[in-house]
Amino acid sequence: MKQRTRVYTHADCYDHQTGEGHPESPQRLALVLEALKASEFSALDWQAAPMGTRAQAELIHDADYYDAILEALPERGIVPLDGGDTVLSPGSWRAVMRCIGAACAAVDDVMLGEAANVFCATRPCGHHAEPDRAMGFCIFNQAAIAAAHASRAYELERVAVVDFDVHHGNGTQAAFAPLPGLFYASCHQSPLYPGTGLRSETGSRNNILNVPLPPGCDSPMFRDRIRMDLLPALRNWAPELIVISAGFDAHRDDPLAGLQLVDADFHWITRELMEVAADTAQGRVVSILEGGYSMAGLTGGVAAHVRALTS
């Protein structure tokens, strides 16, 4: 039987409540799933995201931080973790553990040949979460955890996370910087939150690559920078697995940033990453939903991205 693109999601991911007017809302996931129910995606292999484990979380996060999140969970209402951007509600724990479980199960699927590639349609996003703190809507860093799980469980020597969210994934960078077998490449708007992601930030093992993009960056500039900077460095790393932090807030319609990408750009970069994976990683790609706060930009971007994964 031909391998298909697998999608992990779970209703628990709706139960991370962020409050009225918060950009990272449950509606984001609802619209993503609606877009992927279109007839063109009828061949997708849908699976329920399992619960992650403490051991998986602690591949990246400190034990004290894990305990602090558990202790901070409210019985009702919403409590802030970092001044209000990142919050916890009673349903947040199951949501974030589904994110971890989906990411690790996705790695297992591609490593064992059970799926062609995998998209994790889960929330909240994770790439700002550092080993010891939550920030930027993110509680646990499921993309970093997925990469660490691949390295540990399958003894891979070179795993890459490629992040095309408009915001720099400071959490992934912080976790990977001292580790020799994990590579992080990010293209992101600069200047912009969280203020990290300079070209000079290369990690202690030369395993960090940042490609800052100026406000107003359009499709030709974006593609040129990816071709010139990101793809050669990724190929040089020769990853045995590529994890994508797939954010769609670089879309020109997004209210939180100022890049000018369109749906076709997300299709293009996905195909480029898949070509690298075909050459170095036996085609193994796991993609994890990160940001995207224009509803049209998010759904159009996700559809373009998953269309590329299935092609």
Disulfide bonds with the S-S distance in Angstrom:
none
